[in-house]
Amino acid sequence: MVGKGSVNHNSRKFKAANVDGSRTERNIDYCNEDIKTVYHELFDSALERYNAKQTRDDRRIENYYEKIRSGKQEKPFHELILQIGDKDNMGATTENGELAKTVLDEYYQGFQERNPSLRVFSAHLHMDEATPHLHIDFVPFTTGSKRGLDTRVSLKQALAALGFKGGTRGMTEWNQWVQAEKQALAEIMERHGIEWEQKGTHEKHLSVLDFEKKQRAEEVEQLNVEIESAKMDLRTVEKQLNQTVPKLKSAEKLVQDFPEDVDKLLPEAGTLESAKSYREKKAVPVLEKAVRLIKSLYHSVLDLQAENRELRAKFDRKENSYVRVSEHNKKLLKENVELRQSAKEYEKIKGFLGKEKTEEILCQKKKVQKSL
């Protein structure tokens, strides 16, 4: 689970009513650094670079920790709490409780290596409450940022650096990461002979089919949003392409201002007019105008060609994206129909055999599949 985080409680600077002080010495305190010191370590260099670029005093940041703490975009730190079983099957004073402690300790030893963009500053394994559990407090950060400090606090970007990105409403980046960490814990549990009974989340229990239907429905909804976005992008690109037409017509008008007969470009010389006078007063101005026109047309054509190529490429990308998303949407809709049909058949079987017998058959099938 995710907690608000209470470093003082985790380090036992104060003890809650559910803490047995006689067992506190069995706790493991992995680290307990001052968070402000950690902020200086992580962000001082980036803060100095950021402030050096500012031309206005009101844009400078004096204390990055206080800015994050008092702001609304990011939390100063996040806390993860892990526990295996409960007081009935993994009680802290039992042999199983010691096993849970061993597993949680092994899990923590690999946490920072798995998650280099989550800077752990406080971590404690508690054995003085009903069930062994582990608190890990960390600061998520990203480097190479183009916005604000080049190294800054960002949970989303920190998880993206770990490979968790592009989340949906039903499976956010955070949820993806939590599932991965649960799997890492489950693998350690398995090595110690503990099987993970996956009871799902805090949501009302769903059968496997119902859960898959819910996930597919959420994916379809998200894809519908993406399709509408792709349609809007297509219309925008088409509009931009259409805006190049007046520019082409303007260039065409410039050409039409000059006669097709080249002889008509230069006026006739006047009677007794000298060659020098004719050149300076009549020929040169006309030729200069022609040169300006040619240069203007040349650059206009180059600009329009580049703009057209760019817009055409953008149009093609959006069109391909639209087709791809539409096809995926059709696939999901078809899969949703199949899942609904499977759910109906499942309900019929459950009604015929009874809920307990049906669940027993499904459990046996899962065990067979797991052993293959």
C-alpha positions in Angstrom: 0.0 0.0 0.0 0.9 3.7 -0.3 1.2 5.8 2.9 1.3 9.5 3.5 4.6 8.9 5.3 5.7 9.6 8.9 9.4 9.4 9.2 9.3 10.1 12.9 6.9 7.2 13.5 8.9 4.9 11.2 12.2 5.7 13.1 10.3 5.3 16.4 11.0 8.9 17.6 7.5 8.5 18.8 5.6 5.3 19.4 2.0 4.6 18.6 -0.3 2.6 20.9 0.0 -0.5 18.7 3.8 -0.7 19.2 5.3 -3.2 21.6 8.4 -1.4 23.0 9.9 -4.7 24.3 10.3 -5.9 20.6 11.5 -2.6 19.1 15.1 -3.8 19.3 14.2 -6.5 16.7 13.4 -3.7 14.1 15.9 -3.1 11.3 16.7 0.6 10.6 18.3 0.6 7.1 18.7 4.4 6.8 17.2 7.5 8.2 18.7 10.6 6.4 17.4 14.1 6.8 15.3 14.8 3.7 16.6 18.4 3.4 20.2 17.0 3.2 19.1 14.6 0.5 17.5 17.5 -1.4 20.8 19.4 -1.2 22.6 16.4 -2.5 20.2 15.8 -5.4 19.3 19.3 -6.6 21.7 22.0 -5.4 23.8 21.9 -8.6 20.7 21.9 -10.8 19.3 24.8 -8.7 22.4 26.8 -9.2 22.3 26.3 -13.0 18.6 27.2 -13.1 19.0 30.4 -11.0 22.0 31.5 -13.1 19.8 31.7 -16.2 17.1 33.8 -14.6 17.0 37.5 -15.4 14.2 38.3 -12.9 14.6 37.9 -9.2 11.0 36.7 -8.7 11.8 33.6 -10.9 14.7 32.5 -8.7 14.2 29.6 -6.3 15.9 30.1 -2.9 14.9 26.8 -1.3 13.9 23.9 -3.6 12.7 21.7 -0.8 10.3 24.4 0.5 9.1 25.1 -3.0 8.1 21.5 -3.5 6.7 21.1 0.1 4.5 24.2 -0.3 3.5 23.5 -3.9 0.7 21.3 -5.3 2.3 19.6 -8.3 4.7 17.1 -6.5 5.0 15.6 -3.1 8.4 16.0 -1.3 8.6 12.2 -1.0 6.6 9.1 -1.3 6.2 6.1 1.0 5.8 2.4 0.1 4.6 0.0 2.8 4.9 -3.8 2.3 3.6 -6.7 4.4 3.4 -10.4 3.8 0.2 -12.1 5.2 -1.4 -10.9 8.4 -1.3 -11.3 12.1 -3.1 -14.7 11.9 -0.6 -16.4 9.5 2.5 -14.2 9.7 2.4 -12.9 13.3 5.6 -11.0 14.3 6.2 -13.2 17.4 5.9 -16.5 15.4 8.3 -18.6 13.3 6.5 -17.4 10.2 7.0 -13.8 11.4 10.8 -14.4 11.3 10.4 -15.8 7.8 8.5 -12.7 6.7 11.3 -10.6 8.2 13.9 -12.5 6.1 11.9 -12.1 2.9 11.3 -8.4 3.4 14.9 -7.8 4.2 16.0 -9.5 1.0 13.4 -7.4 -0.9 14.8 -4.2 0.5 18.4 -5.1 -0.3 17.5 -5.0 -4.1 15.2 -2.0 -4.0 17.6 0.8 -4.8 19.3 -1.2 -7.5 16.0 -1.9 -9.2 14.9 1.8 -8.8 17.9 4.1 -9.3 15.6 7.1 -9.9 13.9 6.7 -6.5 16.3 8.0 -3.9 15.7 6.2 -0.6 16.4 8.2 2.5 14.4 6.4 5.2 13.7 2.7 5.4 12.6 0.6 8.4 11.5 -3.0 9.0 9.2 -3.2 11.9 8.9 -6.3 14.1 7.3 -4.5 17.1 3.8 -4.5 15.7 1.3 -7.3 15.0 2.8 -8.3 11.6 6.2 -7.6 10.2 6.2 -4.8 7.6 8.6 -2.6 5.7 8.4 1.2 5.2 10.4 2.7 2.4 10.5 6.5 1.9 12.0 7.9 -1.3 12.4 11.1 -3.4 11.5 10.5 -7.1 13.7 12.5 -9.4 14.4 13.0 -13.1 17.5 14.2 -14.9 18.0 16.0 -18.3 14.7 17.9 -17.9 13.9 20.6 -20.4 11.5 22.4 -18.0 12.5 24.0 -14.8 15.5 22.5 -13.1 17.4 20.0 -15.3 17.3 17.6 -12.3 14.0 17.9 -10.5 11.4 16.1 -8.4 9.0 14.2 -10.7 7.3 10.9 -9.9 5.9 10.4 -13.4 9.3 11.0 -15.1 11.2 8.9 -12.4 8.9 6.0 -13.2 9.2 6.6 -17.0 13.0 6.2 -16.6 12.3 2.8 -15.1 10.2 1.8 -18.1 6.7 2.5 -16.7 5.0 5.0 -18.9 2.0 5.5 -21.2 -0.4 4.5 -18.4 -4.2 4.3 -18.8 -6.8 5.4 -16.2 -7.1 1.8 -15.1 -3.4 1.1 -15.0 -1.4 4.2 -14.3 2.4 4.4 -14.3 2.3 4.1 -10.5 0.1 1.0 -10.6 2.4 -0.6 -13.2 5.4 0.0 -11.0 3.6 -1.3 -7.9 2.7 -4.5 -9.8 6.3 -5.0 -10.8 7.5 -4.5 -7.2 4.8 -7.0 -6.0 6.2 -9.5 -8.5 9.7 -8.9 -7.3 8.5 -9.6 -3.7 6.6 -12.6 -4.9 9.7 -14.1 -6.5 11.6 -13.8 -3.2 8.7 -15.3 -1.4 8.6 -18.2 -3.7 12.3 -18.9 -3.1 11.4 -19.2 0.6 8.4 -21.5 0.0 5.7 -18.9 0.3 3.0 -18.8 -2.4 1.3 -15.5 -3.3 -2.4 -15.8 -3.0 -3.5 -12.9 -5.3 -6.6 -11.4 -3.7 -6.5 -8.4 -6.1 -6.9 -4.8 -4.9 -9.1 -3.0 -2.4 -11.9 -3.0 -5.0 -14.9 -5.3 -4.6 -13.8 -8.8 -5.7 -14.2 -9.5 -9.4 -13.9 -12.9 -11.2 -11.1 -13.1 -13.7 -13.5 -12.7 -16.6 -15.2 -9.7 -15.0 -11.9 -8.1 -14.3 -10.7 -8.6 -17.9 -14.0 -7.2 -19.2 -13.5 -4.1 -17.0 -9.9 -3.7 -18.2 -11.0 -4.0 -21.9 -13.8 -1.5 -21.4 -11.4 1.0 -19.9 -9.0 0.4 -22.8 -11.8 0.9 -25.4 -12.8 4.1 -23.6 -9.2 5.4 -23.7 -8.8 4.5 -27.4 -12.0 6.3 -28.2 -10.5 9.4 -26.7 -7.3 8.8 -28.7 -9.3 8.4 -31.9 -11.1 11.7 -31.4 -7.8 13.4 -30.7 -6.4 11.8 -33.9 -9.4 13.1 -35.9 -8.9 16.6 -34.5 -5.2 16.5 -35.4 -6.1 15.4 -39.0 -8.4 18.3 -39.4 -5.8 20.7 -38.1 -3.2 19.4 -40.6 -5.7 19.5 -43.5 -6.5 23.1 -42.5 -2.7 23.9 -42.5 -2.4 22.3 -46.0 -5.3 24.4 -47.3 -3.7 27.6 -46.0 -0.8 27.1 -48.4 -3.1 27.5 -51.4 -3.5 31.4 -51.1 0.3 31.6 -50.9 0.6 29.8 -54.2 -2.1 32.0 -55.8 -0.2 35.1 -54.5 3.0 33.9 -56.2 1.0 33.2 -59.4 -0.4 36.8 -59.4 3.2 38.2 -59.1 4.1 36.3 -62.3 1.0 37.5 -64.1 2.1 41.2 -63.5 4.8 40.7 -66.0 4.0 40.4 -69.7 4.7 37.1 -71.5 6.5 39.0 -74.3 10.0 39.7 -73.1 10.4 42.6 -75.5 7.6 44.4 -73.6 9.5 44.3 -70.4 11.8 47.2 -71.4 10.3 50.5 -72.6 11.3 52.1 -75.9 14.2 54.6 -75.8 13.3 58.2 -76.2 14.4 60.4 -79.1 18.0 61.5 -78.7 18.1 59.7 -75.4 21.6 58.6 -74.5 22.5 54.9 -73.8 23.6 55.9 -70.3 20.4 57.7 -69.5 18.3 54.8 -70.9 20.2 52.3 -68.9 20.0 54.1 -65.6 16.4 55.5 -65.8 14.6 52.7 -67.7 16.5 49.4 -68.1 18.1 49.1 -64.7 14.8 49.7 -62.7 12.9 47.2 -64.7 15.6 44.6 -64.4 16.0 45.2 -60.7 12.2 44.6 -60.3 12.5 41.4 -62.3 15.4 40.2 -60.2 13.5 40.9 -57.0 10.5 39.1 -58.3 12.6 36.1 -59.3 14.3 35.9 -55.9 11.0 36.3 -54.1 9.4 33.6 -56.2 12.4 31.3 -55.7 12.3 31.6 -51.9 8.5 31.3 -51.9 8.7 28.1 -53.8 11.4 26.7 -51.5 9.4 27.7 -48.4 6.2 26.3 -49.8 7.9 23.0 -50.8 9.4 22.6 -47.4 6.2 23.5 -45.7 4.2 21.2 -47.9 6.6 18.3 -47.3 6.4 18.8 -43.6 2.6 19.0 -43.5 2.2 16.1 -45.8 4.5 14.0 -43.6 2.6 15.1 -40.5 -0.7 14.3 -42.2 0.5 10.8 -43.1 1.7 10.2 -39.6 -1.7 11.3 -38.1 -3.6 9.3 -40.7 -1.5 6.1 -39.9 -2.0 6.7 -36.2 -5.7 7.1 -36.7 -5.9 3.9 -38.8 -3.8 2.0 -36.2 -5.9 3.2 -33.2 -9.1 2.4 -35.1 -8.0 -1.1 -35.9 -6.9 -1.7 -32.3 -10.3 -0.4 -31.1 -12.1 -2.9 -33.4 -10.0 -5.7 -32.0 -10.8 -4.7 -28.4 -14.5 -4.4 -29.1 -14.5 -7.9 -30.6 -12.5 -9.2 -27.6 -15.0 -7.5 -25.3 -17.9 -9.3 -27.1 -16.1 -12.6 -26.7 -15.5 -11.9 -23.0 -19.1 -11.1 -22.4 -20.1 -14.4 -24.1 -17.6 -16.3 -22.0 -19.0 -14.6 -18.9 -22.5 -15.7 -19.8 -21.3 -19.3 -20.3 -19.4 -19.1 -17.0 -22.6 -18.0 -15.2 -24.5 -20.9 -16.8 -21.9 -23.4 -15.6 -21.8 -21.9 -12.1 -25.6 -22.1 -12.0 -25.5 -25.7 -13.0 -22.6 -26.9 -10.9 -22.8 -24.4 -8.1 -20.3 -21.7 -7.1 -18.0 -23.8 -4.9 -17.7 -26.7 -7.5 -17.0 -24.2 -10.3 -14.3 -22.4 -8.3 -12.8 -25.7 -7.4 -12.6 -26.8 -11.1 -11.0 -23.4 -12.0 -8.4 -23.8 -9.2 -7.5 -27.2 -10.3 -7.1 -25.9 -13.9 -4.8 -23.1 -12.7 -2.6 -25.6 -10.8 -2.3 -27.8 -13.9 -1.4 -24.8 -16.1 1.1 -23.7 -13.5 2.8 -27.1 -13.4 3.2 -27.2 -17.2 
